[in-house]
Amino acid sequence: MTKRILHLAAYDVSDPGRLREALVVLKGYASGRQKSVFECFLTPAERRRLLGQIRAVLNLHEDRFFLVRLDPRGRIRTLGIAVKPTDPPWFYVD
């Protein structure tokens, strides 16, 4: 089984229509979010698919999209009542 790696995805979209479409795309991959920043556990194939779908939605001259892989060796810190993210043994896929 391919191991999923935690990524952070963020966007800044200027058009309301594209913003809604980008939100739909990212919700399909995210396990958590806060405003326009999403936590996504992705396999390499899912990462490629996400980038392809988001590229089809955004205007590359007006909008911004950022996807960064977090180092799995890094220590996860949470504040308040936050729960550390985990890679569950299964995901629901629509």
RATA-V470746 format. One record per backbone hydrogen bond with DSSP energy under -1.0 kcal/mol. CO is the residue of the C=O (numbers start at 1). NH is the residue of the N-H. E is the energy in kcal/mol with one decimal. If there is no record, write none. Layout:
co & nh & e
CO & NH & E
CO & NH & E
This chain:
co & nh & e
5 & 42 & -2.6
6 & 70 & -2.7
7 & 40 & -2.6
8 & 68 & -2.6
9 & 38 & -3.2
10 & 66 & -3.0
12 & 64 & -2.3
15 & 19 & -2.5
16 & 20 & -2.1
17 & 21 & -2.0
18 & 22 & -2.8
19 & 23 & -2.2
20 & 24 & -2.1
21 & 25 & -2.2
22 & 26 & -2.6
23 & 27 & -2.4
24 & 28 & -1.1
26 & 29 & -1.6
26 & 30 & -1.8
32 & 39 & -3.2
34 & 37 & -1.6
36 & 11 & -1.3
37 & 34 & -2.6
38 & 9 & -2.4
39 & 31 & -3.1
39 & 32 & -1.2
40 & 7 & -2.6
42 & 5 & -2.5
43 & 47 & -2.4
44 & 48 & -2.1
45 & 49 & -2.2
46 & 50 & -2.9
47 & 51 & -2.4
48 & 52 & -2.2
49 & 53 & -2.5
50 & 54 & -2.7
51 & 55 & -2.1
52 & 56 & -1.5
54 & 58 & -2.4
59 & 63 & -3.0
64 & 12 & -2.4
66 & 10 & -2.6
68 & 8 & -2.6
71 & 74 & -1.9
79 & 82 & -1.8
